[in-house]
Amino acid sequence: MATIDDVAKLAGVSKGTVSSVFSKKRPISQPVTDRVLSVAKELGYFPNHIARSLAIKKTMIVGLKMPISKEGSTTQFEIQMLNGVIKECTKHGYRILLDTLPEHEDLTQFSSDPVDGVIMLNPRKHDQRIERFEQMRIPLVLVGRPDPLESSISYVDNDNEQLAYEVGSYLLKQGHRSILFLNASANMTVSVDRVNGLKKAYEEQGIPYDNVHVMNFDRQQHATPMDYGYMSILQMHEQIPFAAVVSDTDRVALGILRATRELGIDVPKDLSIVALSNDVRLAEEMSPKLTSVELSAETLGAEAGRILIQKMKDPSTVEQLIVDAQLIVRESTRSL
């Protein structure tokens, strides 16, 4: 079996140059790169990832903690965000280790993956995992606001308070005062920000916030986001009056639409629906087409990757970045 020494000798370069051609750790001229790759192909040489990691004291792997729903499929938001992470990290020679398993609440079950840094989605209120990564000296970037908000923690996020304010203001101007809000899990920071934004919209227009009924996704009660939307409408449609529903995601909105069809509720004539995420293909294929919020998931992923790459080079790096979100009005809302 050919070794790195064999390739270096035949190509007339150092072992470090051969290593850099494959790791992209430092720039190598195109002629030298082509010569090294040609010799490697001729000799049948392939770099040993474990050996290289030991030599450079890096795994060249980024961990992406992105737990998925019980139904076992990824959302368009997650796919787009993953694409952003991959595009940014592979430019610097990093592989992605995707961890989709649910996180243990018991930190005695917390383990370290063979990674140089971690991108973690959906931080919770007072999330102990953040402190644990700091104790383990593993560079960390969050997708989502940490709680409490500390200047030492790097993260990327949308301004979820502002976007909830804009959605609330839009619905109120359309004449919808009574709103059913199917929010994310109660322990997620995004849930808190959304409620604060919605409250601000009501206060600004002098309308009592008790016109809003907030529910939260619960993994113990709801098998899937669609089940959450479906069961919530069946449960609440006779208990409280509401003219509009704001849903956590477009998949929750799918469940809402299923329930409205069964109940004979016309959307948007009898009920307006807004989703706080935007799967363009899904939104356009729904009937009616879904009014939703574009979160720029790929940009969130790419920026998280960029910050983490810099943080792995310089651990003192801290960056907190807000990515713009946009309300896209389609057919599922109308004025009263």
N, C-alpha and C positions, 0 to 999 in steps of 0.2 A: 504493500500500500504506500502510495506516494506521501511524502511529508512536506511541510512548509519549507524545510531546508532544500529538498529536491527542486521545488519550484523556484526558490530564490537563486539557486546555483545556475539552473538552466536559463533563467530569464536575465541573469546578470544583475540582480538587485539584492538589497538586504531583506532579511526576514521581516523587518519592520515595515518595509514598503509593501511586501506581499500581504501582510496583515491589514495594512491601511486600505489596500485595494478592496478587500472583502468587507471590512468593518465600516469603511467610509469615515474613519475617525479623523483623518486629515486629508486634505486634497492632494491627489496624485495626478500628474499630467495624463492626458488621454493616450498618447503613444505608449507610455509605460504601463498604464492600466490595460490597454489592449494586449501588450506583450505578455503581461503576467497572466491574464485570463486565457490567452491562447496556450501558454505552457501548461497552465492548470488543467485545461481541457485535454491536452495531449497526454498528460500523465495520469489523468483521472483523479485529480486532487480535489477534495472538498474540505472546507474548514470545519474543524471540530468545535461546536459551539461551547461545550463545557470547558475544553482546554483553553479556548480564547478568553472565556470569562475569567478563568483562574489567572491567566497571564495579565489581563488588563484590570483585574479586580472590579469588573462590572459584568452584569448579566446581559446588558443591552436589551432589557425587557422592561416595558412599562405595564403596570397592572391597571386594569380598568374595572372598577367595582360597579356593576350595573345589574342589580337583582331584577329579574323579570317576573311577570305575573304568573299565577298558578296555571294559567292556560298554556304556558310554555312558549309563547311567541313574543317577538319583539315588536314594539310599535314603530311607526315611521319616524317619530321623534328620536327614538333610540338608535335606529339604523342610521339616520342622518348624522347624529352626534358621533356615533362610532366611525363613520366615514371621515369626519373632520379630524378625529384623534389619529386615525390611521394615516391619513395624508400628511399630517404634520410630523408625526413621530418617525415614519419610514424615511422621510427626507434626511433624518439624522442617524439612520441605521438602526433604529429601535423596532423590536417586535412588540406586539400587543398580546398580553395575557388577559383574556376576558373572563371575569368572575361573575357569573349570573346567579350564584347561590344566595339565598336569604342570609342576612347577617344575624349572628347570634347576639341577643341582648346580653347574655352572660359573657363578659369579657374574659373569663377563664378559658373560654373556647376560642379566643382570638389567636390566630396563627399568622406567621409572616410568610408571604409568598416569595419565591426567588426573583425579585424585581428590584430595579434601581429607583423607582418612584411610582406613585399611585395617583390616579385620577378617580375621585369618588363622587358618585351622583347622590342627590337627594339627602343632604345632611338633615339630621333631626335636631330638635331642641335639646340643648345641653348634651351634644353627641360625644360620648366618651371615646369613640373610635379616633377622633381627631387627636386627643391627648395621647392615646396609645401609639399612634404613628409618630408623634413627636418624640415620645420616649424611646422608640426604636430607631430614631434618626432616619426615617424614611421620608424623603421629600413628598409632599402631598399638595395637590390642588383640588379644590372642591368645585363641582358644578352645582351651584346653589349657595345661598347665603348661610354662613355659620351662625350659630346662636350659642352664646352671645357673640356679637360682632366684634372681633379683635383685630387690631392693626397688623398683627404678626401672621395672620392666616391668609394664604392666597386663594382666590376663588374667582370664578366667572359666573354670571347670572344675568337674567333679565331683571328689569325693575318691576317686580311682580306687584308691588303696591301701586305703582303708577298705572300698570296695565289694567288692574282690577278697578281702579278709579275711572279709567277711560271707558271700560265696559259698562260700569255702573252708570256713569254720566250719559252714555249713549242710550241705554235702556230707559233711563228716567226721562230723557228728552223725547223718547218715543211714546211716553205715557205709561210705562210699566213701573208701577210703584211696588207691587207685591212680587217678590222674587224668591224662588227656591234655589238655593246655592248648594250644589253637590260638589263640595270641596275635596281636596286630597286628604290623606291621613292627617289626623289632628296633631301628631307629633312632628310633622315636617315643617320646616321654617317657611316654605312657600305658602302653606295654609294660613299662617299668621299674617304674612304680608298681604295676601289677597283680602282677608277680612278687613284689615286696616284701610286698604285702598277703597273697598266698597263702602265702608263707614264714612270715609271722607267725602265720597260722592253724594251720599244722602245728606250729610251735615251741610255741605256747601249749598244744596238746594232747599234746605230747611224742611226736609221730610224725615219723619221718625224712622230710625234704623230697625225698629221692631217689625217693619214691613218685610224684612228679610228673614227667611228661615234657613239656617245653615246646617248641613249634614256633612259627615266625614266618611271617607272610604275606610272600611275595616276589613282586613284580610281574614279575620275570623268569621265575619258575617257574610262577606261577599266573595263568591268564588272567582269572579272576574270583574273588570271594570264595566263590561256590558251588563252583567248581572246587577251591579251596583246601580246603574242608571235605571234599569228595568224595574227592579224591586222598589226603589225609592219613589218612583212615580205611582206605582200601584198602591204603595203604602200611604202616600201623602195626598193624593188627588181629592179625596173626600174629607180630609182632616183640616186642611188650611187652604185658603184661596191664594192662587199665584198666577200671574199673567205671563211670567217668563221664567226660564230655567237657565242658570249658568252652570255648565258642567266642567269638571276637572279636565277631561280630555275628550277627543272626538270619539273614542271607543265608548266612553260613558254615554255620549250623545246617541250612539247607535242603540243602546239599551233604552234610552228615553223614547226614541222614535218608535221602537217596537211596542212599548207600552202605550203610547198615544194612539197607535193604529188599533190596538186591541180595545181601547177605551172609547174609540170614536172621536178623539180630540184632533181637531184640524190644526196642523202646523203650517203656516204661522197665524192663521185666522184666529184660532182660539188660544194659542200658546206660542211664544217666541223662544228660540233656543240659541244660546251662544256657547261654543266650546273654547276652552282656554289652551288649545293646541291646534295645530293645523296640518293634518295629513291631506295634502292638496288633492290627491287622487280619490281618497275616501270622501272628502268634503264635496267634491264635484259630482261624485256618483250617487250621493244620498239624494233622496227625494223627500222634501225640498233640499236644495244645496245648502250646506251648513255654513252659517256665519261663525267664524273662528278667529283665533289669534295666531299669527305667524311668529314663532319664537326664535327662528334662525338657529336651529339645532346644530347644523354643520359648523356654523361659525363658533358657537359655544364650544364644540368639541375641539376645533382647530386652535382656538385661543387657549383652552385648557392645556392642550399638548404643547403649545409654544411656551407658555409660562413654566410648565413642568421641565421642559428641556433646559431652560435657563436656570431653573432652581437646582437641577441635578448638577449643573456646572458650577453654580455659585449658591450654596445653601442659604446665604443671607438675602437672596432675592425674594421680594414680596410684591405681589401685584393683585389688585382687586379691580375687576373689569365688568362693566355693565354693557350688555349687548341689546340693541334696540329690538323691540317687539312691535307688531302692527296688527290692528284690528282689521279684518277683511270681511266686509259685509256682503252676504250672499242672500239666499232666499228664505232662510229659516227665521228671520225677524221681520217685524213690520210695526208701524206706528198704530196706536189705538185711536 
